[in-house]
Amino acid sequence: MEKKLENLKINIFSDGANINEIRKMYDNPLIKGFTTNPSLMKKAGVKNYKNFIQDVINIVKDKPISFEVFADDDDKIEIQGRKIASIAKNIYIKIPITNTKKKFTGKVIKNLLASNIPLNITAITTLDQIKMVYDLVNCDTPIIFSIFAGRIADTGVDPINLINQSIKITNDKKNIQILWASTREILNIVQADRAGCHIITVPNDLLKKLSLIGKNLEGYSLETVKGFYDDALSSGFKI
């Protein structure tokens, strides 16, 4: 059964760091929130992190937006998180599940949750990581578990099982939302919705294909054939 865009329950977030694209996506009623990360910021040519945050907040005033810390030890991560969170109430602080030395960032997560700072725990790829964060959630502060389903799939492993187990484990704590991250194709939106994810974050280039959800496949086939035919004619091909 084909899915219709209007029937999806999942919240679609825009993932990117281009200011013009963020502005455009903010005006799209289908987009319920935003995420970004240092790699996307580097790709977009961002030079000043504080100025970038302020520029984005001037646009995204009433939808959740996640900004990531880039320190690598607990104390500095916490300091950066508190500074970023102080800028606006709709900000979620992205905390990596571990630092670069593979140390779990649980201390920071626990402290920031206790201060009622919304968090987005990023780069989650295993059920053990889900359980470690879940055990720290003993308050009502909003927290997102970002499962990097696309990167898991890149290794040849189906991420759906992890998604399903994560939702089952965290379902009793209503402040926890499960997010499908590293989206690779439009089908992932349907998969994430079917699995019961609360959020999926989608690269802006991929969001341009949203209108294809529910498209008639026979019509799409004919459209494709016509495209090949027209291109052959316009190229003057002969055999």
N, C-alpha and C positions, 0 to 999 in steps of 0.2 A: 504493500500500500504506500503510495507516494505521500510524502510529507508536504504540508502547506506551511509557508513561512508564518502565517498568522496563527497557526495552531501550536507553535513551539512554546513551551513553558520556560525554557532556559533563558537567562539574561545574557545578552551578547555584549561583550566589552570590546572596545577598540584598542589594539596594541600597536603603539608607535610613538615616535618622538618628533615628528614633523609638525610644527605649529600650525601651518595652513591646513594640513589634513585633520589635525585635532579639532580645529575650528569647524571644519566641514562636517566631521562626524558628530560633533556636539549638537548640531542642528538636525541631525537625523534621529527621529523618534524611536527607531529600532535599537539605537545604541544606548545602553543603560549605564555604562561606566567606562573607565579607561585604565590601562596599565602601560607601563614603560619600563625600561631598564637601562643600565649604563651602556650596553652594547648598541642598543637602538639609538641612544643619544649620540654616541660616537659616530654612528653611521649617518645621522642627521646633521652632523657638524656642530653639535652643541659644545660650547667652550666654557660657559659659566653655569654651574649646576643651580646655584641659588636664583640666578636670573631666569633660568629655564623654568624652575618650579613656579616662580611668581607669574611668568608669562602664561603658563598653563592654567594656573588658578584664576587668573583674570578672565579666562574663557570658561573653564569648567567650574562653575560656582555651586552647582546643586546636584552633581552626580559623583559617585565614588571614583577616586583616582589614586592609583598606587605609585609611590616613588620608592626607589630602592636605596638602601645604605650601601656604602662601598668600603667601610672600614673592615679590619680583619681580626680584631680582638674584642672581647665582650664589652669592655668599658667604652671604647670608642664607638662601637656599633650602637650602644645605648645612647650615647651623647648625640650622635648623628640622628638617630631615630626621634629623639625628643625635640631636637631643633626643627626637623622637617615637620613633625606633627603640629608644632606650635603655629605654623603658617596658616593653616585652615582646618576646619572641622571635618571636611569631607575627604581628608587625606588618610589613606591606609599606608602604613610603613611596611615595605617589603624587606623581610629578614630572611636571608638564605638559611636553609635547614642546617648547614654546617659552615664553618669558615674554611679557608683554603687548606688548613691543616687537618681537616676532617673532624674538628671538634664541634659537637652539637651546641647550637646556640640557645639551649633551653633556658639558661639563666636570664638572658636578655628578653626572651619571649615572656617569661614569667613576670619579670619586673615591669615591662611595658603594658602587659595585660592588666596588671594590678593598678596601673596608673590610668586605666580606661583609654588607652591608645589603640585604635583599630589596627590590626596587623594583617599582613599577607605573607604567609610563610612559603617561600619560593624554592624551586629546584627539588621538589619532592619526587622520588622515583620508587620508593619501596614501602611496603606495608609497615615495617618496623619503624620507619620515620613517621608515618601517620600516627602510630600508637604512642610514640615518644611525645609528640606535640599534643595529642589528645589528652594524655595524662596530666598535662600542665593547665588545661582549660578548666578552671574552677570558679569562673566569674561570668558575667554576661557581656563582657567586651566583645564586639564583633571581631571575628577572625576568619580569614580565608586560607584554605589549604590548597595551594597551587600544585597540582599533579602534572608533571611534564609528560603528558601522554604521547605527544609527538616524538619526543626524544626516546621514550621507551619503545615506541613502535619502530624507530630507526634501528634498534638493535635486533629486530626480528621477534620481539615479544609483544603480544596483544595486550594493550593497557586496560582493556575493558574489565578484566577480572579484578585488577587493583582498584579501579574506580568503584566497582560494585561493592567490594569489601570495605572500602573507605567510607562509603555512604552508609553502609550497615553499621559500622563501628561508631560513627559520629552522629547518627540520627537522633540520639537522645539529647544532644546539646544544640539547642536551636540557634545559638549564636555562631555556630560553625557552618561555613559554606564551602562546598567542594567546587573547585575551579579546574576545568580542563585547559591546560596550557600547551604551548608549542603546537598550535593548530596547523595542520598541513594542507587540508582540503575542506571544501564545503561539507562533504559527507561527515566530517568530524562533528559538525554542529548537530546533525541529526543523531549521530551516535551518542554524543554527550547528553542530549535531551532525553533520549530513550533510556539511558543509564540512570537518569535522575540527578545529573549534575545541576547545581544551582547557577553556575556561570561558565561561560566559555570565552576566552579572550582570543581575538582573531586579528591577524595582521591586516593593516589597512588595504593593501593590495588585494587580499583575498576577499575583503568585505565588498569589493566591487562586484563580486559574483553572487551576492545574496539573492538577487532577483531570480536566479536560476532555480532556487528551491521550489519544487512543485511544477517545474516546467514540463510540458507534455513531451515525452520522449520521442514519439513518432514525428512530431513537429520539429524537434531538435535534430533528428536524423535527416529530415528533408532540408532543413536549413544548412546543415553541414554539407550535404551533397551539392546544394546550389552554390555554396561558397567555393568548393573545389572546382566546380564547373566554370563559374565566373572568373576565377583566377587563371584557369587554363586558357580561356578565351582571351582575357586581357593580356596574357603573356605571349599570345600568338603561336602557341605550340602546334607543331605539325609532326605527323608520323608518316 
